[in-house]
Amino acid sequence: LCGGLALLYGVCLRDQPSSAPQNAADKRDMISWWCSMMVVLRQPQTWCLGGYAFLVWAPISIFAVLWGISFLHTTYLVTETRAAVWLSAVWIGVALGGPCLGWLLACLNRRCLPMVLGGILGAGASMVLVYQPGLPPVALIMVLFVMGVASSAQAISFAAVFDRQPAHLLGVASGFNNMTVVMGGFICQPIVGVILKSHALSRGSTVHAEYFLSDYQSALWLLPVCYLCSSLVAAMAVKETFCQPCAVDMQSPGVN
């Protein structure tokens, strides 16, 4: 569906002077877009920042978007409505974490350190969430909130992208980085589902399997692993810009 929409947008949407010849303008637009994309993709830091964004947001796509309500319903024996209310703490953490991390960036004048801290916080919170069941409701809500704050560090990857790209490549570069964020759910959600189903089927369950806490614990190891890997990427692969633009004003090859 997303690929189809992207193709439809590329074919139908245009931003050009009305006096420009249609065919020539279309050709220039397409060449410009592809050349800009190639310039962005040839930069190693594009992939490092995309990898970080993918890893630090994947736990939210896995848990808060899809499996969180059923996990809380099974683990804490509450209604799905109550589980959804508790799960909203994740999104509150995302909403509040972004501005707080922005303030931290201004104080530290660093990009990488808050990115590393986000991964470490998320790994700790997700391990407590998955492998320490039976938390009091207040403690559980705080753990969920910390997970949201940790994953809001994905916003820093966009700021780091802006540091590294000249003005005429910002749209393409930020779009690619945003795609890596979305890909976390596209790839990781089915992985968790396959693991859950395989554990349920190994017990002889039917197609409409009932998942137990042990099933979730066997599948949701992806949460802390993604967070830890995001910290490693930020610490070892992402280059610090000290919140300063460092892009070379490159022209896309083949575009006049």
C-alpha positions in Angstrom: 0.0 0.0 0.0 2.7 2.5 1.0 4.7 1.6 -2.2 1.6 2.1 -4.3 0.9 5.5 -2.7 4.6 6.6 -3.2 4.3 5.6 -6.9 1.1 7.5 -7.2 2.5 10.6 -5.6 5.6 10.5 -7.9 3.5 10.2 -11.0 0.7 12.6 -10.1 2.1 15.4 -8.0 3.9 18.3 -9.7 5.3 21.6 -8.6 6.3 23.6 -11.6 5.6 26.9 -13.5 2.5 26.7 -15.6 4.5 27.9 -18.6 7.0 25.0 -18.5 6.5 22.3 -21.2 4.9 19.4 -19.4 7.2 16.6 -20.7 10.4 18.5 -20.2 9.4 19.5 -16.7 8.5 16.0 -15.8 11.8 14.6 -17.0 13.8 17.3 -15.1 11.8 16.6 -11.9 12.5 12.9 -12.1 16.2 13.3 -12.9 16.6 15.8 -10.1 14.8 13.5 -7.6 16.9 10.5 -8.5 20.2 12.4 -8.5 19.4 13.9 -5.1 18.6 10.5 -3.7 21.8 9.1 -5.0 23.8 11.9 -3.4 22.1 11.3 -0.1 22.4 7.5 -0.2 26.1 7.6 -1.0 26.8 9.3 2.4 27.6 6.7 5.1 26.1 8.8 7.8 22.7 8.7 6.1 22.6 5.0 6.7 24.0 5.3 10.3 21.3 7.8 11.3 18.7 5.8 9.5 19.8 2.7 11.3 19.6 4.5 14.6 16.1 5.9 13.8 14.9 2.4 12.8 16.2 0.7 16.0 15.2 3.3 18.6 11.6 3.5 17.2 11.0 -0.1 16.4 10.1 -1.0 20.1 7.3 1.6 19.9 6.0 0.1 16.7 6.2 -3.4 18.2 4.8 -2.7 21.6 2.8 0.6 21.8 1.3 0.2 18.3 0.5 -3.5 18.1 1.3 -5.9 21.0 1.2 -3.7 24.1 -2.5 -4.0 24.9 -2.6 -7.8 24.6 0.6 -8.1 26.6 -0.8 -5.9 29.5 -4.2 -7.6 29.3 -2.5 -11.1 29.7 0.2 -10.1 32.2 -1.8 -7.9 34.5 -5.3 -9.5 34.1 -7.0 -6.2 33.3 -9.5 -5.2 30.7 -8.2 -4.1 27.3 -9.7 -0.7 28.0 -7.6 -0.4 31.1 -4.5 -1.7 29.3 -5.0 0.9 26.6 -5.2 3.7 29.2 -1.9 2.5 30.7 -0.3 2.2 27.3 -1.1 5.9 26.6 1.8 6.7 29.0 4.1 5.6 26.2 2.7 8.3 23.9 2.8 10.9 26.7 6.5 10.1 27.1 7.1 10.5 23.4 5.3 13.9 23.4 7.1 15.2 26.4 10.4 13.5 25.7 11.0 15.4 22.4 11.1 18.9 24.0 13.1 17.7 26.9 15.7 16.1 24.7 15.8 19.3 22.7 16.6 21.2 25.9 19.3 18.7 26.7 20.8 19.1 23.2 21.0 22.9 23.8 22.6 22.4 27.2 25.2 19.8 26.1 25.7 21.0 22.5 25.9 17.3 21.5 23.8 15.1 19.3 25.3 11.6 20.0 25.2 11.6 23.8 21.4 12.1 24.1 20.9 9.4 21.4 23.0 7.0 23.3 21.2 7.8 26.6 17.8 7.2 24.8 18.8 3.7 23.8 20.1 2.9 27.3 17.0 4.2 29.0 14.8 2.3 26.6 16.7 -1.0 27.1 16.4 -0.7 30.9 12.7 0.2 30.8 11.8 -2.5 28.3 13.7 -5.2 30.2 11.8 -4.3 33.4 8.5 -4.2 31.5 8.9 -7.6 29.9 10.9 -9.6 32.4 9.6 -8.2 35.7 5.9 -8.7 35.6 3.6 -7.8 38.5 4.7 -4.2 38.8 2.4 -1.9 40.8 0.3 0.2 38.4 2.2 3.4 39.2 5.5 1.8 38.6 4.2 0.2 35.3 3.0 3.5 34.1 6.4 5.1 34.9 8.2 2.3 33.0 6.0 2.9 30.0 6.5 6.6 30.2 10.3 6.1 30.2 10.1 3.9 27.1 8.3 6.7 25.3 10.9 9.3 26.4 13.6 7.0 25.2 12.1 6.4 21.8 11.5 10.2 21.3 15.3 10.3 20.7 14.5 9.3 17.1 13.7 13.0 16.6 17.4 13.8 17.2 18.3 11.7 14.1 16.4 14.3 12.0 18.4 17.1 13.6 21.6 15.3 12.8 20.4 14.8 9.2 19.9 18.5 8.9 23.4 19.2 10.2 24.9 17.1 7.4 22.9 18.1 4.3 22.8 21.2 2.2 19.5 23.0 1.9 18.6 21.5 -1.5 18.9 17.9 -0.2 17.1 18.3 3.1 13.7 17.1 1.8 15.1 14.0 0.3 17.3 13.2 3.3 14.6 13.8 5.9 12.2 11.7 3.8 14.6 8.8 3.7 15.2 9.0 7.5 11.5 9.1 8.1 11.1 5.9 6.0 13.6 4.1 8.2 11.5 5.0 11.2 8.4 3.5 9.6 10.3 0.4 8.5 10.8 -0.6 12.2 7.1 -1.6 12.4 7.0 -3.0 8.9 9.9 -5.5 9.7 9.7 -6.1 13.4 5.9 -6.5 14.0 5.7 -9.6 11.9 8.8 -11.1 13.5 7.1 -10.8 17.0 3.9 -12.3 15.6 5.8 -15.3 14.0 7.6 -16.0 17.3 4.4 -15.8 19.3 2.5 -18.1 17.0 5.4 -20.6 16.9 5.4 -20.8 20.7 1.6 -21.2 20.8 1.6 -23.9 18.1 4.4 -25.8 19.9 1.9 -26.2 22.8 -0.7 -27.7 20.4 -2.8 -24.6 20.3 -5.3 -24.0 17.5 -5.0 -21.2 14.9 -6.8 -18.9 17.3 -4.1 -19.2 19.9 -4.1 -17.8 23.4 -0.8 -16.3 24.2 0.8 -16.6 27.6 3.3 -14.4 29.4 6.1 -16.9 28.6 5.2 -16.5 24.9 5.5 -12.7 25.1 8.8 -12.9 27.0 10.1 -15.2 24.3 9.1 -12.7 21.5 9.6 -9.3 23.1 13.3 -9.7 23.6 13.4 -7.5 20.4 12.6 -4.5 22.5 15.8 -4.3 24.6 17.9 -5.6 21.8 16.7 -2.8 19.5 17.4 -0.2 22.1 20.8 -1.5 22.9 21.8 -1.7 19.3 20.6 1.9 18.8 23.0 3.0 21.5 25.8 1.1 19.9 25.1 2.7 16.5 25.0 6.2 18.1 28.1 5.7 20.1 30.3 3.9 17.4 29.0 4.9 14.0 27.3 8.3 14.2 29.7 11.2 14.0 29.2 14.1 16.4 28.4 17.4 14.8 28.2 19.5 18.0 24.9 20.8 16.7 26.7 22.7 13.9 26.0 22.5 10.2 28.8 20.5 8.6 27.4 19.9 5.1 29.3 20.6 1.9 27.1 22.5 -0.5 27.0 19.7 -3.1 25.1 20.0 -6.3 23.3 16.9 -7.4 25.1 15.4 -10.4 23.4 15.6 -13.7 21.1 18.5 -12.7 21.5 21.9 -14.3 
